[in-house]
């Protein structure tokens, strides 16, 4: 009877989980999640972190709203510029799209 190969142990670079892989089937047989150290030492620090996160969320939301408001203007300006260039040079072929490069 042939000896079965042992499992290969690999650490995931993304989540740092420990993966046990069977080389014959090339499948993950089992995994062990990485234990994350506690970052907040006491309750007061946790409360301060929680209060600060509300401000960060609000700032990110405001920034997103402002970007969304100007998004239409940016697209309109890009379209107007491309239309102007197309009218100035009617004999020039249209610009290549990403899909045309294949």
Secondary structure as the mmCIF struct_conf table of DSSP 4:
data_model
#
loop_
_struct_conf.conf_type_id
_struct_conf.id
_struct_conf.beg_label_comp_id
_struct_conf.beg_label_asym_id
_struct_conf.beg_label_seq_id
_struct_conf.end_label_comp_id
_struct_conf.end_label_asym_id
_struct_conf.end_label_seq_id
HELX_LH_PP_P HELX_LH_PP_P1 UNK A 2 UNK A 7
STRN STRN1 UNK A 8 UNK A 11
TURN_TY1_P TURN_TY1_P1 UNK A 13 UNK A 15
STRN STRN2 UNK A 18 UNK A 22
TURN_TY1_P TURN_TY1_P2 UNK A 23 UNK A 26
STRN STRN3 UNK A 27 UNK A 32
HELX_LH_PP_P HELX_LH_PP_P2 UNK A 33 UNK A 38
BEND BEND1 UNK A 42 UNK A 42
HELX_RH_AL_P HELX_RH_AL_P1 UNK A 43 UNK A 88
TURN_TY1_P TURN_TY1_P3 UNK A 90 UNK A 91
BEND BEND2 UNK A 92 UNK A 92
HELX_LH_PP_P HELX_LH_PP_P3 UNK A 93 UNK A 97
HELX_RH_3T_P HELX_RH_3T_P1 UNK A 98 UNK A 101
#
